[in-house]
Amino acid sequence: VPLVFVDALYWMKRRATPAMERADAYLIENYPGVDERLAALPLPHAQRIGPILLEVAATPTPLAPLLVNVGGASSPDLKPGENTTYPQRIVDLIDDIAHRRDLPVVDVAMGSAAAASVEPRVRARPVTLPQPEYLARLEGASVLLTAPGLNAPLEAFRAGVPVAWLPPQNLTQVFHLMDYVRAGLAPERLTLTALCPSFSAEALMLEADGTAAVLGALASLNDAAWAGVTHEVDRQITACLRDPGARVHRQREWLNALGPNGAQAVADAVRAVTR
């Protein structure tokens, strides 16, 4: 069976697998830490490519100035309504901020499983959006407030939308946020080590173990800690609205340093093995 392996998280790879070694094409999405992992876990046949981003043809949809993205918020280790209340916490946080700023109802984009676990509030409601609609809303937003994942921030960087940040909700987001902090793009006060000094995790640990550590740290945060998160999020939104140009410039520089859009390289690799 022809195999094209597109690896968005090679910087967290613990070991080589048969699929990695036997792939007809192995494409590594560039990101901080890839150099170090390639030195420790070399793959001579691998091709490094830039971030894989969908080209947007849709007309921007001008809606409320704030768009919020929690991401899928669900995985085999992350079960909204069972072992995590993160989506509900964020909806409550947005409702608080929307009341303070006298905003209309703010949509909080998330996966369908997460949305089903959340009770909407007066000015914050969970929604699950098809990708074209989400990207159209992003293009028309004044600020994106997002969990520190990979695709959502990079899509906003590409679209020229200033980004404000939420705390991480899983293992990969812990390290994504730390990378954004080191780049001067995000505040250190929202890292889990700042919110929960006893928290500890390693990028190469098992995903299930790392996510369990993250969930434990989030569960330990009391209402006062979440009030501090709300204050920091509100401060970021103000900063994004006050001086969007400088923030957008730094974001675009960081994105450009990762290389050009890798989507064409993936398409070429697929065509090459299916001819």
Summary of the structure (lengths in Angstrom):
residues: 275
radius of gyration: 18.9
end to end distance: 12.9
largest distance: 59.2
contacts: 868
relative contact order: 0.15
helix: 48%
strand: 13%
